[in-house]
C-alpha cells in the first residue's frame, strides 16, 4: 500500500531520469497540450473548439458524432507555419452532474501521450511518469499511445491523485489482414501499426504476412499511423 501511495503522489512530479532504462529514444511530445472545451462551430469535415482550436472530423475518438455545444477533450498542437491551434485528437466527454461524487472531488480528465516505457514506469515526458502496474489485461503502453487520465488535485499540497488511467480509445476488429512485416514491426490492413515489443498474442504465435486475425486497437501517434494493435489472435487458431 505504501508503494502505491508513493507512486500516486509522484504523478507529475519527476524523478532522476538516469533511472529510465528504455532502449528507445523518448518521444518529444512537449508541443502537445490537453485542453477541455466546447465545440463552437461544425461543418461536414471540420470544426472549431472554443472558437480558436481547429479540428478535422477524422480525429474524433470513438467515431462519436459531435454537435455544437458538445463538451470535448482535445489534444492540441500549434502549427509552426500558420500558428493555428490544431487538435490532433478530440474526445466527447460528459460533464459530471452538480453534486455528484466526481464534481465534489473536482476530478478532471486529461489526454496524455506516452513518451517512453521502462520495465516499471510509463513516461509522458522526461520528468513525468506513473507505474506500469496501473494497467492490467492485454494492454501494455507503448511510445506514442494516447491515454485518458482521470485525476484530482489535493488542495493542501501540489500532489495530484490519479483515479484511473486507460487507453483513450479501444476497439475490436474482426478478421483483418496482416499486410506488412518489417523485422519486429508490422501493419494490419495497411493502416494500423503493431510491434512485437508490445503485442499480446497466443503463446507461440508470431504474426506472418497475410495472416487473418482478430485484433484490439488503440489510438496512438506513430510514424504515418494513428492506431496501434494491442492484441492479436489468428482466426485459424480459433477453430
C-alpha positions in Angstrom: 0.0 0.0 0.0 2.8 2.4 0.8 4.4 1.8 -2.5 1.2 2.5 -4.3 0.7 5.8 -2.4 4.3 6.8 -3.2 3.7 6.2 -6.9 0.4 8.1 -6.9 1.9 11.1 -5.0 4.7 11.4 -7.6 2.5 11.7 -10.6 3.5 14.9 -12.5 6.5 15.2 -10.1 9.5 13.8 -11.9 12.5 11.8 -10.6 16.1 11.4 -11.7 15.8 10.5 -15.4 19.0 8.5 -15.2 16.8 5.7 -13.8 15.0 5.4 -17.1 16.1 2.2 -18.9 14.1 2.3 -22.1 16.2 1.5 -25.1 14.0 3.5 -27.4 14.6 7.3 -27.6 11.7 9.1 -25.8 9.0 10.8 -28.0 9.2 14.6 -27.8 5.6 15.4 -27.0 6.3 18.7 -25.2 4.4 20.6 -28.0 1.2 18.7 -27.2 -1.3 20.2 -24.7 -4.6 18.7 -23.3 -7.5 21.2 -23.4 -11.1 20.8 -22.3 -13.6 22.9 -24.2 -16.8 23.1 -26.2 -17.5 22.6 -29.9 -18.3 26.2 -31.1 -18.8 25.5 -34.8 -19.1 22.5 -37.0 -19.1 21.7 -40.8 -19.1 18.5 -42.7 -15.5 17.6 -42.2 -14.1 20.1 -39.8 -15.0 22.3 -36.8 -13.7 24.6 -34.1 -13.4 24.2 -30.3 -13.7 27.4 -28.2 -13.7 29.3 -31.4 -9.9 29.0 -31.5 -8.9 25.4 -32.0 -9.4 23.8 -35.4 -10.0 20.1 -35.9 -10.8 17.7 -38.7 -13.7 15.3 -38.1 -11.4 12.3 -38.8 -9.5 12.9 -35.5 -12.7 12.3 -33.4 -12.1 9.4 -31.0 -14.7 6.6 -30.8 -16.2 7.8 -34.1 -18.8 9.6 -32.0 -20.8 12.3 -33.7 -20.3 15.8 -32.3 -22.7 18.7 -32.1 -22.3 22.4 -31.4 -22.1 22.7 -27.7 -20.7 19.2 -27.1 -18.1 19.2 -24.3 -14.8 17.7 -25.6 -11.3 16.9 -24.5 -8.7 17.7 -27.1 -5.0 17.0 -27.6 -3.7 20.2 -29.3 -0.6 21.3 -31.1 0.3 24.7 -32.7 1.0 24.7 -36.4 4.6 26.0 -36.8 3.8 27.7 -40.1 0.3 29.2 -39.5 0.4 29.3 -35.7 -3.1 28.0 -35.7 -4.0 25.7 -32.8 -5.0 22.3 -34.2 -6.5 19.3 -32.4 -4.9 16.0 -33.3 -7.4 14.0 -31.2 -10.8 15.0 -29.9 -13.0 13.0 -27.5 -16.5 13.8 -26.4 -16.9 13.9 -22.6 -19.8 14.1 -20.2 -19.7 16.8 -17.5 -20.4 15.2 -14.1 -23.7 16.4 -12.7 -23.6 19.0 -10.0 -23.4 17.4 -6.6 -22.1 14.1 -7.9 -19.1 12.4 -6.4 -16.9 13.3 -9.3 -17.8 17.0 -9.2 -17.5 17.1 -5.4 -13.9 15.9 -5.5 -13.0 18.1 -8.5 -12.0 15.2 -10.8 -10.6 16.3 -14.2 -9.7 14.5 -17.4 -6.6 14.9 -19.5 -5.3 13.3 -22.7 -1.6 12.3 -22.4 0.8 10.8 -24.9 3.3 8.2 -23.8 6.8 9.3 -24.5 8.6 6.2 -23.3 8.1 3.0 -21.3 10.5 1.3 -18.9 10.2 -2.0 -17.1 8.4 -0.3 -14.3 7.1 3.1 -15.4 5.2 4.9 -18.1 6.6 8.4 -19.0 4.5 11.1 -20.6 7.6 13.4 -20.8 11.1 13.2 -19.5 10.2 14.1 -15.9 6.6 12.9 -15.6 5.7 9.2 -15.0 3.4 6.7 -13.3 3.8 3.0 -12.6 3.2 0.4 -15.3 1.2 -1.8 -12.9 -1.7 0.7 -13.0 -2.6 -1.1 -16.3 -4.0 -4.6 -16.5 -5.0 -7.1 -19.1 -3.6 -7.3 -22.6 -2.8 -3.5 -22.8 0.8 -2.6 -22.3 1.5 1.0 -23.1 3.9 1.8 -25.9 5.6 5.0 -27.1 3.1 7.2 -28.8 -0.1 5.7 -27.2 -2.8 8.2 -26.2 -4.1 7.8 -22.6 -7.1 9.1 -20.8 -6.1 10.2 -17.3 -8.7 11.0 -14.6 -7.2 12.9 -11.7 -7.9 15.4 -8.9 -5.6 18.0 -7.2 -5.0 18.0 -3.5 -5.9 21.5 -2.3 -3.4 21.4 0.6 -0.4 20.2 -1.5 0.8 20.2 -5.1 0.2 16.5 -5.4 -2.2 15.1 -7.9 -4.3 12.0 -7.2 -4.8 9.6 -10.1 -8.2 7.9 -10.1 -7.8 6.0 -13.4 -5.6 5.6 -16.5 -6.8 3.9 -19.6 -6.3 3.9 -23.4 -8.0 7.0 -24.9 -10.0 4.7 -27.2 -10.0 0.9 -27.7 -11.9 -1.0 -30.4 -12.1 -4.7 -31.6 -11.6 -5.5 -35.2 -12.6 -9.0 -36.6 -10.9 -10.8 -39.4 -8.4 -8.2 -40.5 -5.3 -9.0 -42.6 -1.6 -8.6 -41.7 -0.4 -6.6 -44.7 3.2 -5.8 -43.8 6.1 -7.2 -41.8 9.4 -5.3 -41.2 11.5 -7.0 -38.6 9.7 -6.7 -35.2 7.2 -4.3 -36.6 4.3 -4.6 -39.0 0.9 -3.3 -40.1 -2.7 -4.6 -40.3 -5.0 -3.5 -43.2 -2.1 -1.3 -44.4 -3.0 1.4 -41.9 -2.7 0.1 -38.3 0.8 -0.3 -36.7 1.9 -3.1 -34.4 5.2 -4.1 -32.8 6.2 -7.4 -31.2 7.8 -5.4 -28.4 4.3 -4.6 -27.1 1.8 -7.1 -28.6 -0.3 -9.6 -26.7 -0.7 -12.9 -28.7 -1.4 -16.6 -28.1 1.7 -18.5 -26.7 3.9 -19.5 -29.6 2.2 -17.4 -32.2 4.1 -14.8 -34.3 2.2 -12.8 -36.9 3.0 -13.6 -40.5 2.3 -11.8 -43.7 -1.3 -12.2 -44.9 -2.5 -13.8 -41.6 -6.2 -13.2 -40.9 -6.5 -12.1 -37.3 -8.8 -10.6 -34.7 -7.3 -7.5 -33.2 -7.8 -4.9 -30.4 -6.6 -1.5 -31.5 -5.9 1.8 -29.5 -5.3 5.4 -30.6 -1.6 6.1 -30.9 0.7 8.6 -32.6 3.1 6.6 -34.8 5.1 7.5 -37.9 2.5 7.5 -40.7 -0.1 5.8 -38.4 -2.7 6.9 -35.9 -3.6 3.5 -34.3 -1.7 0.6 -32.8 -2.6 -3.1 -32.4 -2.6 -4.1 -28.7 -3.5 -7.8 -29.0 -3.9 -10.1 -32.0 -5.3 -13.6 -32.3 -5.1 -15.6 -35.6 -8.6 -16.6 -36.8 -7.4 -20.1 -38.0 -6.4 -21.0 -34.5 -9.8 -20.2 -33.0 -11.4 -23.3 -34.5 
